[in-house]
């Protein structure tokens, strides 16, 4: 009963195997050695082997460094400890156990590369979306500057027309030595009215266009 409880306790470290594979493998090794010293060659549950292989795969999933080699060494030592203390395994288990540990390490690296590629793709997509938002905001600002420039030019033109019409109207009024010209005055006021109406229409159109444009980002 105590032996079974000890074996089950050996599988607890897999809870943090992905975050700390080296610590997990070190605990598994220590537990395997301690289990062999305390319970000897008693028959044990084989659940520790999947835990060992899983922790090895987690170690391989990370970019390979010196710590990865240390994790592999810990896993091999734990396999040796279990092989010599478990009569159901025996030293012959190492013929299959060592290649299995190395294979799981490689499989973990392949899975890690796939996860890294997915994460990199997500980062690139996020950067692309942010770039599109900045480009759209810049396009809106450029368009507003263009519209404002066109409006300024048109307003200047209309104001020049209004000023010229006002001068003509002033000349059409009665002055010393010159009779009044009602037709010229009427034409001047008509021109002023038309220019004012055009300017108001342009301002209204600009406001309506700006309201329908998306707001620029910060």
Secondary structure, DSSP 8 states (H G I E B T S, - for coil): -HHHHHHHHHTGGGGGTTT-HHHHHHHHHHHHHHHHHHHTT----THHHHHHHHHHHHHHHS---HHHHHHHHHHHHHHHHHHHH-TTT-TTHHHHHHHHHHHHHHHHHHHHHHHHHHHHHHHHHHHHHHHHHHHHHHHHHHHHHHHHHHHHHHHHHHHHHHHHHHHHHHHHS-BTTB---HHHHHHHHHHHHHHHHHHHHHHHHHHHHHHHS-----
